[in-house]
Amino acid sequence: MGEEVESVGHRVSAAAPLTFTIVITFQLLSGWLERLKKKRGSTNATVIQFRGEIKQLLKEASSLSQPSTFAQAAKLRRLAAAKEKELANCIVKTYLTNQ
């Protein structure tokens, strides 16, 4: 009878470290996923902001169709092209840092 109690107690003590390890693993995994989610969220917000700015610049440039406003429209198109390059660089940098 004394041996049964001792073996039951031994099983309980082995379960405690296993439970502790599982809980710690899930907490670390949860924290890692939250950081990854926040990182991608900020990147998506940046991409959305860039695309909105590009769209707005192109819209303004297309509204300037008179010969007297050609230079201003060309300038806006160049700004939009520069923003597109900056967006591409941002996307590449984000992709490389996530790998």
N, C-alpha and C positions, 0 to 999 in steps of 0.2 A: 504494500500500500504506500509506503514511503517513497518507493521508486517512481510510482505513477505521479505523485505530486511534484517530484523533482523534475521529471521530464516535461510536464505541462508548464512549469515555471521556465524551463529552458526554452521552450517554443515561444513563449510570450516575449522573452528578452530578445530573441532573434527577430521577432516581428517589429519591434520598436525601431531599430536602426533601418530596416527596410522601409517602413512607413516614413521615417524622417527623410531618407534619401529620395523617395518618390515625391514628397511634398516639396523639397528643395528644388528638385529637377523641374517640377511644374511651375514653381515661382520664377525660376531663372528663365525658362522658356517663355513664360507670359511677359516678363519684362523685356526680353529681347524682341518679341513680336510687337509690343507696344512702341518701342523705339523705332523699329523698322517701319511701322505704320505711320508714325509721326514724320519720319524722314521723307517718306514717299508723299505724304500729304502736303508737306511744304514745297516739295518739288513740283507737284501738280499745280499748286496755287501759283507758283512762279511761272510755269508754262502757260497757264490760263491768262495770267496778267500780260505776258509777252504777246500772246495771240490777240488779245483784246486791243493792245496798243497798235499792233501791226494792222489789224482790221480798221481801226479808227483812222490811222494815217492814210491807208489806201482809199478809204471812203472820202476823206477830205481832199485827197489828190484827184480823185475822179470827179469831184464836184467843181473843180477848177478847170473848166474846159475852154475858157476864152484864151485867145492868143496873148493877151496882156498878162495873164496869170500863169503862163507856161512855166516860167522859171520857178515860181513858188510850188507848182505841182510837181516839177522834177525834183525839187529839194525834198518834198514829202515822200516821194517814191524812193529816193536814196536813203532817207531815214528809215523807211519801212524795210528796205533791203538790209540795212545795217542791223536792225532789230531781228530780222530773220536769221542772220549769221550769228548774232549773240544768242538767240534761242537755240540754234543748232549746237553751239559750243556748250551751252548749259546742259542740254540733253546728253551730250557725249560725256561731259564731266560727271554727271550724275550716274550714268551707266557704268563708267569706269570705277567710280568709288563704291558702287554697290557690288562689284565683283570681288 
